[in-house]
Amino acid sequence: MTTPSISLMREVHLRPRPFWPVGLLVTLTAGAAGYLTLLWPWMIGWGATKAEQAKPLPGDDLVPQANLQTTKGVTIKASPDKIYPWLLQIGVDRGGMYSYDWLENLFGLKVHSVDRIVPEYQNVQVGDFWRFTPKEFVLNPGPGLYVRELQPNRAVLLSFGLENKPDDTCIDTWQFVLEPQADGSTRLLLRSRMNMKPELPIKLTYFIQFIMERKMLLEIRKRAERLALIR
């Protein structure tokens, strides 16, 4: 007679092993493939025409050997001189980031995006540093943007870096470029050129940056158009 213990051992041995780790791996792989095939190309060119994505823009020379490039764009019903002042105010402890303040403040960033042109934020010089985090933030030195070049009413060219640690070799940019149109509107383009590896982690996490950048462009448009109407 087979003892209960031996019978139980046989039952456990014959029971099919769970396949959920394999299924999870397949699901994640398929999701990543779909993201890279469909979502990534849409995000990196959101709002921009194929011609705008392909053409040279001011600031491209800051990262001459870029392995990743994104170009986004919005049409603003205002002239470049009504948009440029908003670009000069970017920074957590300045005019804000024009994005999801509530989301950034969940992380203690104390962001308050302004709805007006603030004169004291307009005196920008090449070499200035615009913070992504407040001075008293736990991360110190904090990340932000160095002003690399200013072309009045045309372009604001910025590079990412840490405060008090400017890197002469730029590896990531924000290039805000204003292009006036025949109908009186302006195309605001935001290009980012990166020389960063490995590429896959950057691509897979880029959607966070995309969400914030898209909101920023839309909020700049809303502010500039409102101000243009008032004036």
N, CA, C and O of each residue as an XYZ file, in Angstrom:
924
protein
N       0.860     -1.187      0.000
C       0.000      0.000      0.000
C       0.902      1.245      0.000
O       1.917      1.294      0.695
N       0.511      2.235     -0.786
C       1.273      3.478     -0.839
C       0.907      4.355      0.337
O      -0.268      4.627      0.583
N       1.901      4.787      1.048
C       1.638      5.629      2.218
C       1.165      7.012      1.764
O       1.500      7.447      0.663
N       0.383      7.710      2.608
C      -0.107      9.041      2.234
C       1.015     10.003      1.897
O       0.876     10.833      0.999
N       2.124      9.898      2.610
C       3.213     10.839      2.367
C       3.816     10.658      0.987
O       4.126     11.638      0.311
N       3.988      9.388      0.556
C       4.540      9.115     -0.768
C       3.561      9.555     -1.841
O       3.976     10.106     -2.861
N       2.275      9.327     -1.636
C       1.257      9.738     -2.605
C       1.251     11.256     -2.760
O       1.139     11.781     -3.868
N       1.372     11.946     -1.640
C       1.390     13.410     -1.690
C       2.611     13.923     -2.429
O       2.528     14.894     -3.181
N       3.744     13.271     -2.215
C       4.968     13.682     -2.906
C       4.832     13.507     -4.400
O       5.274     14.352     -5.178
N       4.202     12.378     -4.812
C       3.993     12.148     -6.246
C       3.084     13.219     -6.837
O       3.325     13.706     -7.941
N       2.020     13.589     -6.086
C       1.079     14.589     -6.579
C       1.754     15.941     -6.776
O       1.523     16.627     -7.773
N       2.601     16.318     -5.798
C       3.313     17.578     -5.897
C       4.294     17.552     -7.063
O       4.455     18.539     -7.781
N       4.948     16.403     -7.237
C       5.929     16.267     -8.317
C       5.273     16.363     -9.680
O       5.848     16.923    -10.613
N       4.065     15.816     -9.800
C       3.391     15.786    -11.091
C       2.617     17.072    -11.382
O       2.222     17.308    -12.524
N       2.398     17.899    -10.369
C       1.615     19.109    -10.564
C       2.378     20.072    -11.485
O       3.575     20.272    -11.284
N       1.722     20.676    -12.493
C       2.404     21.594    -13.410
C       2.986     22.793    -12.675
O       2.349     23.360    -11.787
N       4.164     23.160    -13.042
C       4.807     24.319    -12.437
C       4.154     25.593    -12.970
O       3.755     25.646    -14.133
N       4.046     26.613    -12.129
C       3.414     27.864    -12.587
C       4.246     28.535    -13.677
O       5.476     28.492    -13.656
N       3.555     29.152    -14.623
C       4.224     29.786    -15.750
C       4.163     31.313    -15.664
O       4.501     31.997    -16.631
N       3.732     31.862    -14.508
C       3.565     33.304    -14.441
C       4.861     34.086    -14.634
O       4.807     35.179    -15.198
N       6.040     33.586    -14.192
C       7.259     34.369    -14.482
C       7.518     34.493    -15.971
O       7.928     35.549    -16.453
N       7.277     33.402    -16.702
C       7.475     33.429    -18.155
C       6.460     34.360    -18.796
O       6.794     35.149    -19.680
N       5.201     34.258    -18.334
C       4.164     35.124    -18.891
C       4.438     36.588    -18.632
O       4.211     37.440    -19.491
N       4.937     36.876    -17.417
C       5.259     38.258    -17.081
C       6.384     38.781    -17.959
O       6.340     39.918    -18.429
N       7.391     37.943    -18.177
C       8.509     38.344    -19.023
C       8.053     38.612    -20.447
O       8.475     39.590    -21.064
N       7.187     37.742    -20.974
C       6.667     37.926    -22.329
C       5.858     39.214    -22.417
O       5.979     39.966    -23.384
N       5.029     39.466    -21.397
C       4.205     40.677    -21.390
C       5.065     41.934    -21.355
O       4.815     42.884    -22.097
N       6.083     41.938    -20.489
C       6.963     43.105    -20.388
C       7.739     43.333    -21.678
O       7.925     44.468    -22.116
N       8.185     42.244    -22.274
C       8.938     42.356    -23.529
C       8.063     42.908    -24.644
O       8.480     43.782    -25.405
N       6.835     42.383    -24.730
C       5.906     42.855    -25.755
C       5.544     44.320    -25.523
O       5.448     45.102    -26.468
N       5.344     44.684    -24.245
C       5.023     46.065    -23.930
C       6.157     47.012    -24.293
O       5.923     48.086    -24.846
N       7.378     46.615    -23.982
C       8.539     47.447    -24.311
C       8.704     47.587    -25.820
O       9.033     48.662    -26.322
N       8.469     46.483    -26.540
C       8.581     46.528    -28.003
C       7.545     47.464    -28.594
O       7.847     48.244    -29.498
N       6.312     47.386    -28.080
C       5.264     48.274    -28.560
C       5.566     49.731    -28.248
O       5.324     50.613    -29.072
N       6.092     49.978    -27.066
C       6.458     51.333    -26.641
C       7.522     51.913    -27.576
O       7.404     53.050    -28.031
N       8.560     51.123    -27.856
C       9.660     51.612    -28.685
C       9.245     51.764    -30.153
O       9.770     52.615    -30.870
N       8.306     50.935    -30.585
C       7.890     50.960    -31.989
C       6.861     52.043    -32.265
O       6.909     52.695    -33.309
N       5.930     52.239    -31.338
C       4.817     53.147    -31.584
C       4.912     54.447    -30.782
O       4.807     55.536    -31.345
N       5.107     54.330    -29.478
C       5.038     55.503    -28.616
C       6.285     56.377    -28.708
O       6.179     57.601    -28.771
N       7.448     55.768    -28.716
C       8.701     56.526    -28.767
C       8.780     57.446    -29.985
O       9.083     58.627    -29.812
N       8.522     56.963    -31.221
C       8.585     57.869    -32.375
C       7.583     59.019    -32.276
O       7.869     60.129    -32.725
N       6.411     58.763    -31.694
C       5.404     59.818    -31.546
C       5.848     60.853    -30.525
O       5.683     62.053    -30.748
N       6.403     60.408    -29.417
C       6.814     61.331    -28.363
C       7.945     62.242    -28.805
O       7.911     63.441    -28.526
N       8.944     61.703    -29.486
C      10.122     62.508    -29.806
C       9.846     63.538    -30.902
O      10.655     64.439    -31.121
N       8.719     63.410    -31.584
C       8.383     64.394    -32.617
C       7.035     65.041    -32.400
O       6.436     65.564    -33.340
N       6.539     65.010    -31.145
C       5.204     65.523    -30.863
C       5.072     66.985    -31.292
O       5.874     67.836    -30.909
N       4.040     67.254    -32.096
C       3.733     68.613    -32.511
C       4.635     69.187    -33.582
O       4.369     70.281    -34.079
N       5.690     68.487    -33.953
C       6.641     68.994    -34.941
C       6.439     68.284    -36.278
O       6.104     67.100    -36.319
N       6.644     69.013    -37.358
C       6.570     68.410    -38.687
C       7.845     67.602    -38.949
O       8.845     67.750    -38.245
N       7.792     66.761    -39.956
C       8.980     65.993    -40.332
C      10.125     66.926    -40.718
O      11.287     66.670    -40.402
N       9.773     68.014    -41.406
C      10.802     68.971    -41.818
C      11.439     69.638    -40.604
O      12.653     69.840    -40.574
N      10.634     69.980    -39.609
C      11.179     70.606    -38.401
C      12.055     69.641    -37.623
O      13.064     70.041    -37.041
N      11.675     68.380    -37.613
C      12.485     67.390    -36.905
C      13.841     67.177    -37.569
O      14.831     66.873    -36.904
N      13.871     67.340    -38.881
C      15.086     67.024    -39.630
C      16.039     68.209    -39.791
O      17.245     68.011    -39.940
N      15.519     69.425    -39.764
C      16.367     70.567    -40.115
C      17.270     70.988    -38.956
O      16.948     70.745    -37.793
N      18.394     71.615    -39.277
C      19.288     72.129    -38.234
C      18.613     73.270    -37.479
O      17.862     74.054    -38.059
N      18.887     73.353    -36.191
C      18.362     74.429    -35.365
C      19.495     75.042    -34.547
O      20.507     74.384    -34.307
N      19.340     76.282    -34.120
C      20.351     76.877    -33.232
C      20.575     75.999    -32.000
O      19.623     75.537    -31.370
N      21.837     75.780    -31.671
C      22.176     74.966    -30.511
C      22.542     73.537    -30.831
O      23.011     72.812    -29.955
N      22.339     73.112    -32.068
C      22.696     71.732    -32.428
C      24.176     71.459    -32.209
O      24.574     70.331    -31.920
N      24.986     72.504    -32.349
C      26.435     72.328    -32.210
C      26.870     72.087    -30.769
O      28.020     71.718    -30.531
N      25.966     72.290    -29.797
C      26.328     72.050    -28.409
C      26.591     70.572    -28.140
O      27.416     70.219    -27.298
N      25.874     69.710    -28.869
C      26.107     68.259    -28.783
C      26.286     67.754    -30.218
O      25.345     67.227    -30.810
N      27.477     67.913    -30.771
C      27.679     67.570    -32.187
C      27.550     66.086    -32.480
O      27.206     65.714    -33.602
N      27.817     65.233    -31.507
C      27.763     63.782    -31.729
C      26.570     63.169    -30.981
O      26.723     62.165    -30.285
N      25.414     63.757    -31.123
C      24.233     63.266    -30.415
C      23.790     61.906    -30.954
O      23.762     61.687    -32.165
N      23.448     61.003    -30.049
C      22.901     59.710    -30.469
C      21.384     59.665    -30.303
O      20.731     58.745    -30.797
N      20.816     60.671    -29.600
C      19.369     60.778    -29.457
C      18.961     62.231    -29.675
O      19.633     63.153    -29.214
N      17.859     62.419    -30.380
C      17.372     63.778    -30.622
C      15.852     63.787    -30.610
O      15.214     62.919    -31.206
N      15.273     64.774    -29.929
C      13.832     64.957    -29.929
C      13.530     66.385    -30.367
O      14.309     67.300    -30.098
N      12.400     66.574    -31.042
C      11.965     67.905    -31.462
C      10.453     67.990    -31.322
O       9.714     67.265    -31.989
N      10.007     68.871    -30.457
C       8.571     69.088    -30.256
C       8.220     70.497    -30.703
O       9.097     71.352    -30.824
N       6.933     70.740    -30.949
C       6.559     72.071    -31.398
C       5.105     72.406    -31.154
O       4.243     71.528    -31.118
N       4.846     73.701    -30.985
C       3.484     74.223    -30.890
C       3.417     75.522    -31.684
O       4.411     76.236    -31.818
N       2.235     75.813    -32.204
C       1.992     77.085    -32.876
C       1.345     78.035    -31.879
O       0.345     77.698    -31.245
N       1.922     79.220    -31.747
C       1.427     80.216    -30.801
C       0.957     81.438    -31.579
O       1.680     81.951    -32.434
N      -0.243     81.901    -31.287
C      -0.807     83.070    -31.965
C      -0.279     84.336    -31.317
O      -1.012     85.096    -30.685
N       0.999     84.532    -31.492
C       1.685     85.705    -30.950
C       3.024     85.824    -31.647
O       3.539     84.845    -32.188
N       3.590     87.021    -31.636
C       4.894     87.235    -32.256
C       6.000     86.760    -31.313
O       5.767     86.627    -30.112
N       7.198     86.504    -31.839
C       8.297     86.010    -31.001
C       8.603     86.871    -29.785
O       8.949     86.339    -28.731
N       8.484     88.204    -29.909
C       8.800     89.085    -28.789
C       7.807     88.947    -27.631
O       8.097     89.366    -26.510
N       6.635     88.356    -27.903
C       5.651     88.108    -26.845
C       5.863     86.753    -26.180
O       5.259     86.461    -25.148
N       6.713     85.933    -26.769
C       6.968     84.584    -26.252
C       8.314     84.499    -25.550
O       8.447     83.846    -24.515
N       9.297     85.157    -26.116
C      10.661     85.091    -25.604
C      10.776     85.401    -24.111
O      11.516     84.704    -23.417
N      10.074     86.425    -23.576
C      10.202     86.711    -22.138
C       9.774     85.556    -21.241
O      10.311     85.394    -20.145
N       8.818     84.754    -21.691
C       8.392     83.608    -20.884
C       9.506     82.570    -20.791
O       9.658     81.910    -19.763
N      10.273     82.427    -21.845
C      11.364     81.453    -21.851
C      12.466     81.854    -20.876
O      13.127     80.997    -20.291
N      12.660     83.156    -20.704
C      13.722     83.645    -19.828
C      13.418     83.424    -18.345
O      14.297     83.613    -17.503
N      12.197     83.029    -18.018
C      11.794     82.922    -16.614
C      11.846     81.498    -16.072
O      11.518     81.273    -14.906
N      12.250     80.537    -16.895
C      12.233     79.135    -16.488
C      13.146     78.915    -15.274
O      14.214     79.518    -15.164
N      12.710     78.056    -14.388
C      13.501     77.721    -13.206
C      12.610     77.583    -11.986
O      11.683     78.370    -11.795
N      12.887     76.586    -11.164
C      12.049     76.311     -9.992
C      11.959     77.520     -9.070
O      10.875     77.842     -8.584
N      13.080     78.196     -8.820
C      13.079     79.336     -7.911
C      12.946     80.656     -8.664
O      13.257     81.722     -8.133
N      12.473     80.567     -9.928
C      12.275     81.763    -10.745
C      10.799     81.799    -11.178
O       9.916     81.920    -10.329
N      10.529     81.699    -12.457
C       9.145     81.753    -12.920
C       8.440     80.420    -12.941
O       7.266     80.338    -13.304
N       9.152     79.364    -12.551
C       8.555     78.033    -12.548
C       8.881     77.255    -13.810
O       9.677     77.695    -14.640
N       8.257     76.093    -13.944
C       8.522     75.220    -15.079
C       7.349     75.155    -16.060
O       7.429     74.462    -17.074
N       6.267     75.871    -15.765
C       5.078     75.896    -16.624
C       4.548     74.494    -16.901
O       4.040     74.228    -17.990
N       4.657     73.623    -15.957
C       4.217     72.245    -16.184
C       3.218     71.858    -15.093
O       2.391     72.677    -14.692
N       3.290     70.623    -14.615
C       2.373     70.161    -13.570
C       2.961     70.511    -12.203
O       3.642     69.691    -11.588
N       2.698     71.720    -11.736
C       3.245     72.148    -10.444
C       2.862     71.187     -9.328
O       3.693     70.851     -8.484
N       1.612     70.744     -9.319
C       1.132     69.877     -8.238
C       1.918     68.572     -8.185
O       2.191     68.038     -7.110
N       2.277     68.066     -9.372
C       3.027     66.819     -9.421
C       4.459     67.025     -8.929
O       4.975     66.225     -8.150
N       5.081     68.081     -9.380
C       6.446     68.370     -8.942
C       6.501     68.668     -7.445
O       7.481     68.339     -6.778
N       5.457     69.285     -6.928
C       5.441     69.631     -5.511
C       5.218     68.426     -4.613
O       5.477     68.492     -3.412
N       4.736     67.320     -5.186
C       4.652     66.085     -4.415
C       6.037     65.627     -3.970
O       6.172     64.905     -2.982
N       7.062     66.048     -4.704
C       8.440     65.678     -4.397
C       9.175     66.806     -3.664
O      10.400     66.789     -3.545
N       8.407     67.780     -3.179
C       8.995     68.852     -2.383
C       9.767     69.882     -3.174
O      10.678     70.509     -2.633
N       9.428     70.081     -4.451
C      10.189     71.002     -5.288
C       9.744     72.458     -5.144
O      10.453     73.364     -5.580
N       8.587     72.688     -4.541
C       8.100     74.045     -4.283
C       8.056     74.893     -5.547
O       8.578     76.007     -5.580
N       7.428     74.352     -6.584
C       7.321     75.041     -7.870
C       6.046     75.879     -7.899
O       4.977     75.415     -7.501
N       6.169     77.107     -8.369
C       5.006     77.983     -8.529
C       5.183     78.735     -9.847
O       5.871     79.754     -9.908
N       4.557     78.222    -10.888
C       4.696     78.829    -12.209
C       3.905     80.140    -12.272
O       2.721     80.178    -11.939
N       4.567     81.195    -12.698
C       3.941     82.519    -12.724
C       3.074     82.688    -13.968
O       3.254     82.002    -14.974
N       2.126     83.624    -13.870
C       1.234     83.944    -14.988
C       1.493     85.339    -15.533
O       0.647     85.912    -16.219
N       2.653     85.879    -15.228
C       2.978     87.223    -15.693
C       4.479     87.311    -15.979
O       5.256     86.454    -15.557
N       4.861     88.336    -16.686
C       6.274     88.595    -16.933
C       6.843     89.308    -15.715
O       6.358     90.373    -15.330
N       7.862     88.728    -15.114
C       8.480     89.284    -13.913
C       9.789     89.981    -14.317
O      10.727     89.313    -14.752
N       9.867     91.301    -14.180
C      11.048     92.040    -14.656
C      12.375     91.521    -14.123
O      13.356     91.474    -14.866
N      12.430     91.126    -12.844
C      13.715     90.686    -12.272
C      14.210     89.370    -12.847
O      15.376     89.021    -12.660
N      13.355     88.634    -13.539
C      13.784     87.392    -14.166
C      14.243     87.591    -15.613
O      14.686     86.644    -16.262
N      14.139     88.809    -16.109
C      14.438     89.061    -17.518
C      15.915     89.366    -17.771
O      16.382     89.281    -18.907
N      16.637     89.716    -16.730
C      18.057     90.041    -16.888
C      18.888     88.761    -16.823
O      19.532     88.469    -15.815
N      18.858     88.017    -17.904
C      19.546     86.722    -17.977
C      20.881     86.890    -18.692
O      20.987     87.601    -19.691
N      21.894     86.220    -18.157
C      23.228     86.271    -18.751
C      23.701     84.860    -19.087
O      23.329     83.892    -18.423
N      24.517     84.759    -20.113
C      25.133     83.478    -20.442
C      25.942     82.998    -19.238
O      26.701     83.768    -18.649
N      25.780     81.730    -18.878
C      26.444     81.169    -17.714
C      25.545     81.062    -16.504
O      25.893     80.382    -15.539
N      24.380     81.726    -16.531
C      23.432     81.622    -15.421
C      22.959     80.182    -15.266
O      22.933     79.414    -16.228
N      22.586     79.831    -14.040
C      22.090     78.488    -13.746
C      20.647     78.578    -13.272
O      20.331     79.322    -12.343
N      19.772     77.809    -13.925
C      18.355     77.767    -13.573
C      18.067     76.426    -12.918
O      18.230     75.376    -13.540
N      17.642     76.462    -11.667
C      17.475     75.241    -10.879
C      16.225     74.443    -11.243
O      15.199     74.998    -11.636
N      16.345     73.127    -11.101
C      15.212     72.205    -11.133
C      14.733     71.879     -9.719
O      13.628     71.366     -9.542
N      15.552     72.172     -8.719
C      15.221     71.895     -7.323
C      15.501     73.151     -6.497
O      16.375     73.937     -6.862
N      14.775     73.358     -5.386
C      15.041     74.535     -4.549
C      16.390     74.442     -3.846
O      16.968     73.361     -3.735
N      16.879     75.563     -3.382
C      18.202     75.615     -2.752
C      18.314     74.687     -1.556
O      19.359     74.073     -1.339
N      17.231     74.580     -0.770
C      17.275     73.777      0.450
C      16.925     72.314      0.209
O      16.736     71.562      1.165
N      16.835     71.899     -1.054
C      16.461     70.525     -1.369
C      17.544     69.554     -0.912
O      18.723     69.899     -0.837
N      17.113     68.325     -0.607
C      18.052     67.326     -0.085
C      19.160     67.008     -1.084
O      20.281     66.683     -0.694
N      18.841     67.102     -2.376
C      19.832     66.823     -3.411
C      20.665     68.072     -3.639
O      20.163     69.089     -4.118
N      21.944     67.986     -3.291
C      22.799     69.159     -3.369
C      24.235     68.743     -3.716
O      24.805     67.948     -2.969
N      24.853     69.226     -4.799
C      24.309     70.229     -5.707
C      23.175     69.656     -6.558
O      23.181     68.487     -6.944
N      22.212     70.520     -6.829
C      21.024     70.081     -7.546
C      21.159     70.210     -9.049
O      22.044     70.908     -9.543
N      20.268     69.529     -9.785
C      20.282     69.593    -11.244
C      19.576     70.836    -11.765
O      18.752     71.440    -11.078
N      19.914     71.196    -12.976
C      19.264     72.347    -13.594
C      19.803     72.606    -14.980
O      20.292     71.703    -15.658
N      19.704     73.854    -15.387
C      20.065     74.248    -16.748
C      21.067     75.395    -16.722
O      20.897     76.364    -15.983
N      22.104     75.277    -17.529
C      23.034     76.377    -17.737
C      22.663     77.106    -19.023
O      22.415     76.481    -20.054
N      22.627     78.424    -18.951
C      22.352     79.238    -20.130
C      23.606     79.262    -20.996
O      24.641     79.791    -20.590
N      23.506     78.691    -22.181
C      24.661     78.606    -23.081
C      24.692     79.747    -24.100
O      25.759     80.255    -24.443
N      23.507     80.143    -24.578
C      23.472     81.207    -25.587
C      22.071     81.805    -25.625
O      21.075     81.101    -25.463
N      22.015     83.109    -25.841
C      20.749     83.817    -25.975
C      20.718     84.544    -27.313
O      21.637     85.294    -27.640
N      19.672     84.322    -28.077
C      19.431     85.045    -29.313
C      18.085     85.736    -29.145
O      17.047     85.107    -29.353
N      18.075     87.013    -28.774
C      16.833     87.704    -28.428
C      15.715     87.502    -29.458
O      15.893     87.708    -30.658
N      14.571     87.096    -28.939
C      13.362     86.842    -29.738
C      13.564     85.759    -30.788
O      12.782     85.652    -31.732
N      14.604     84.960    -30.625
C      14.891     83.888    -31.572
C      15.149     82.555    -30.873
O      14.524     81.553    -31.223
N      16.065     82.519    -29.882
C      16.421     81.232    -29.284
C      16.986     81.404    -27.879
O      17.684     82.373    -27.578
N      16.658     80.425    -27.022
C      17.259     80.289    -25.695
C      17.856     78.888    -25.650
O      17.135     77.892    -25.707
N      19.179     78.825    -25.545
C      19.897     77.557    -25.653
C      20.478     77.187    -24.292
O      21.249     77.940    -23.698
N      20.086     76.008    -23.817
C      20.397     75.580    -22.456
C      21.015     74.193    -22.460
O      20.756     73.389    -23.355
N      21.836     73.920    -21.448
C      22.393     72.582    -21.277
C      22.151     72.110    -19.853
O      22.180     72.903    -18.912
N      21.914     70.817    -19.702
C      21.668     70.233    -18.394
C      22.985     70.087    -17.621
O      24.040     69.846    -18.208
N      22.900     70.238    -16.305
C      24.088     70.068    -15.479
C      23.748     70.180    -14.015
O      22.584     70.343    -13.647
N      24.773     70.090    -13.169
C      24.627     70.263    -11.731
C      25.115     71.642    -11.334
O      26.051     72.171    -11.934
N      24.483     72.228    -10.325
C      24.849     73.567     -9.885
C      26.311     73.622     -9.441
O      26.800     72.736     -8.740
N      26.987     74.681     -9.866
C      28.394     74.927     -9.546
C      29.344     73.901    -10.154
O      30.521     73.837     -9.801
N      28.810     73.102    -11.074
C      29.657     72.124    -11.758
C      29.394     72.164    -13.259
O      28.971     71.169    -13.848
N      29.645     73.312    -13.871
C      29.407     73.399    -15.314
C      30.316     72.453    -16.072
O      31.512     72.355    -15.795
N      29.728     71.761    -17.030
C      30.485     70.796    -17.822
C      30.692     71.385    -19.209
O      29.730     71.640    -19.934
N      31.944     71.598    -19.571
C      32.226     72.162    -20.892
C      31.754     71.232    -22.008
O      31.407     71.688    -23.098
N      31.741     69.935    -21.732
C      31.257     68.973    -22.721
C      29.787     68.719    -22.457
O      29.428     67.953    -21.563
N      28.947     69.363    -23.236
C      27.503     69.251    -23.053
C      27.022     67.890    -23.564
O      27.400     67.465    -24.656
N      26.188     67.211    -22.773
C      25.666     65.904    -23.197
C      24.147     65.902    -23.338
O      23.574     64.895    -23.754
N      23.477     67.017    -22.999
C      22.018     67.070    -23.097
C      21.583     68.528    -23.139
O      22.065     69.346    -22.356
N      20.670     68.857    -24.054
C      20.263     70.250    -24.239
C      18.760     70.427    -24.167
O      17.984     69.487    -24.336
N      18.378     71.677    -23.906
C      17.049     72.196    -24.216
C      17.290     73.371    -25.139
O      17.944     74.339    -24.752
N      16.771     73.300    -26.350
C      16.930     74.365    -27.331
C      15.542     74.913    -27.681
O      14.788     74.302    -28.439
N      15.227     76.075    -27.111
C      13.966     76.734    -27.415
C      14.189     77.657    -28.608
O      15.010     78.573    -28.549
N      13.458     77.413    -29.684
C      13.663     78.182    -30.913
C      12.321     78.745    -31.378
O      11.323     78.028    -31.447
N      12.315     80.040    -31.694
C      11.116     80.727    -32.160
C      11.219     81.005    -33.653
O      12.195     81.591    -34.120
N      10.201     80.577    -34.396
C      10.187     80.774    -35.843
C       8.893     81.475    -36.254
O       7.826     80.862    -36.243
N       8.984     82.767    -36.619
C       7.786     83.517    -37.020
C       7.187     82.972    -38.311
O       7.909     82.542    -39.211
N       5.864     82.995    -38.389
C       5.140     82.501    -39.552
C       4.494     83.663    -40.316
O       4.330     84.762    -39.786
N       4.138     83.394    -41.560
C       3.587     84.437    -42.426
C       2.266     85.000    -41.908
O       1.944     86.159    -42.173
N       1.509     84.208    -41.183
C       0.206     84.662    -40.680
C       0.294     85.415    -39.362
O      -0.734     85.769    -38.784
N       1.506     85.666    -38.878
C       1.678     86.403    -37.641
C       1.856     85.528    -36.417
O       2.180     86.026    -35.339
N       1.650     84.241    -36.570
C       1.871     83.311    -35.458
C       3.350     82.932    -35.395
O       4.149     83.355    -36.231
N       3.699     82.135    -34.396
C       5.082     81.709    -34.199
C       5.120     80.232    -33.867
O       4.306     79.734    -33.089
N       6.054     79.553    -34.452
C       6.304     78.170    -34.069
C       7.345     78.163    -32.955
O       8.450     78.683    -33.112
N       6.970     77.562    -31.826
C       7.923     77.365    -30.730
C       8.381     75.925    -30.772
O       7.594     75.001    -30.568
N       9.663     75.745    -31.038
C      10.236     74.407    -31.111
C      11.107     74.161    -29.888
O      11.842     75.041    -29.440
N      11.011     72.956    -29.361
C      11.877     72.535    -28.264
C      12.639     71.302    -28.712
O      12.062     70.230    -28.895
N      13.929     71.464    -28.884
C      14.777     70.338    -29.290
C      15.683     69.937    -28.132
O      16.179     70.777    -27.382
N      15.880     68.651    -28.012
C      16.835     68.106    -27.052
C      17.768     67.170    -27.798
O      17.326     66.248    -28.484
N      19.064     67.417    -27.658
C      20.076     66.548    -28.260
C      20.906     65.934    -27.143
O      21.415     66.635    -26.268
N      21.032     64.620    -27.190
C      21.696     63.892    -26.120
C      22.821     63.022    -26.652
O      22.712     62.416    -27.718
N      23.886     62.974    -25.901
C      24.954     62.015    -26.143
C      25.080     61.198    -24.867
O      25.958     61.442    -24.040
N      24.183     60.216    -24.719
C      24.066     59.463    -23.482
C      23.831     57.984    -23.788
O      23.021     57.633    -24.645
N      24.550     57.137    -23.076
C      24.411     55.693    -23.242
C      24.388     55.029    -21.880
O      24.960     55.557    -20.925
N      23.729     53.866    -21.772
C      23.027     53.136    -22.819
C      21.701     53.806    -23.184
O      21.082     54.475    -22.357
N      21.286     53.620    -24.411
C      20.099     54.298    -24.918
C      18.800     53.711    -24.371
O      17.855     54.451    -24.100
N      18.745     52.392    -24.205
C      17.478     51.742    -23.865
C      16.856     52.275    -22.577
O      15.667     52.593    -22.591
N      17.583     52.392    -21.463
C      16.958     52.940    -20.250
C      16.445     54.364    -20.442
O      15.410     54.736    -19.889
N      17.168     55.154    -21.223
C      16.746     56.531    -21.479
C      15.430     56.543    -22.240
O      14.522     57.307    -21.913
N      15.330     55.698    -23.251
C      14.103     55.638    -24.043
C      12.920     55.142    -23.215
O      11.811     55.663    -23.333
N      13.160     54.137    -22.381
C      12.067     53.531    -21.622
C      11.531     54.451    -20.534
O      10.377     54.315    -20.128
N      12.344     55.379    -20.057
C      11.896     56.301    -19.012
C      11.563     57.689    -19.558
O      11.173     58.576    -18.798
N      11.710     57.878    -20.842
C      11.545     59.197    -21.442
C      10.113     59.724    -21.331
O       9.894     60.935    -21.351
N       9.141     58.819    -21.214
C       7.746     59.269    -21.200
C       7.488     60.258    -20.066
O       6.607     61.109    -20.187
N       8.238     60.164    -18.967
C       8.072     61.107    -17.853
C       8.489     62.507    -18.300
O       7.777     63.484    -18.069
N       9.643     62.586    -18.937
C      10.114     63.869    -19.450
C       9.174     64.401    -20.515
O       8.908     65.602    -20.566
N       8.669     63.517    -21.367
C       7.748     63.925    -22.428
C       6.497     64.581    -21.856
O       6.070     65.633    -22.331
N       5.915     63.964    -20.843
C       4.697     64.491    -20.231
C       4.923     65.903    -19.706
O       4.084     66.782    -19.900
N       6.048     66.120    -19.048
C       6.342     67.426    -18.469
C       6.657     68.461    -19.554
O       6.213     69.606    -19.462
N       7.417     68.070    -20.576
C       7.766     69.002    -21.651
C       6.538     69.402    -22.460
O       6.376     70.570    -22.812
N       5.686     68.446    -22.751
C       4.468     68.747    -23.510
C       3.609     69.755    -22.764
O       3.128     70.724    -23.351
N       3.419     69.528    -21.480
C       2.631     70.459    -20.666
C       3.287     71.833    -20.645
O       2.590     72.845    -20.715
N       4.598     71.889    -20.553
C       5.315     73.157    -20.523
C       5.056     73.964    -21.789
O       4.773     75.160    -21.716
N       5.149     73.323    -22.943
C       4.913     74.023    -24.204
C       3.483     74.540    -24.287
O       3.254     75.663    -24.736
N       2.534     73.738    -23.863
C       1.135     74.160    -23.900
C       0.869     75.322    -22.959
O       0.096     76.222    -23.286
N       1.503     75.311    -21.790
C       1.307     76.387    -20.826
C       1.978     77.681    -21.286
O       1.446     78.768    -21.060
N       3.142     77.572    -21.930
C       3.784     78.766    -22.490
C       2.892     79.361    -23.569
O       2.725     80.579    -23.640
N       2.324     78.511    -24.404
C       1.413     78.988    -25.447
C       0.227     79.725    -24.832
O      -0.125     80.817    -25.278
N      -0.384     79.139    -23.821
C      -1.548     79.764    -23.197
C      -1.197     81.125    -22.618
O      -1.955     82.080    -22.787
N      -0.058     81.230    -21.938
C       0.337     82.494    -21.330
C       0.673     83.538    -22.385
O       0.262     84.692    -22.263
N       1.404     83.155    -23.406
C       1.810     84.109    -24.438
C       0.618     84.610    -25.228
O       0.542     85.799    -25.536
N      -0.308     83.736    -25.560
C      -1.485     84.170    -26.323
C      -2.370     85.083    -25.487
O      -2.923     86.052    -26.008
N      -2.510     84.793    -24.210
C      -3.326     85.640    -23.333
C      -2.704     87.028    -23.214
O      -3.409     88.036    -23.273
N      -1.391     87.079    -23.049
C      -0.703     88.352    -22.914
C      -0.782     89.147    -24.221
O      -0.931     90.369    -24.200
N      -0.683     88.459    -25.344
C      -0.757     89.121    -26.647
C      -2.131     89.770    -26.844
O      -2.230     90.849    -27.428
N      -3.187     89.116    -26.360
C      -4.539     89.656    -26.481
C      -4.719     90.895    -25.611
O      -5.374     91.860    -26.003
N      -4.119     90.845    -24.411
C      -4.246     91.986    -23.495
C      -3.578     93.216    -24.072
O      -4.086     94.332    -23.963
N      -2.422     92.988    -24.693
C      -1.680     94.119    -25.253
C      -2.210     94.530    -26.611
O      -1.692     95.468    -27.218
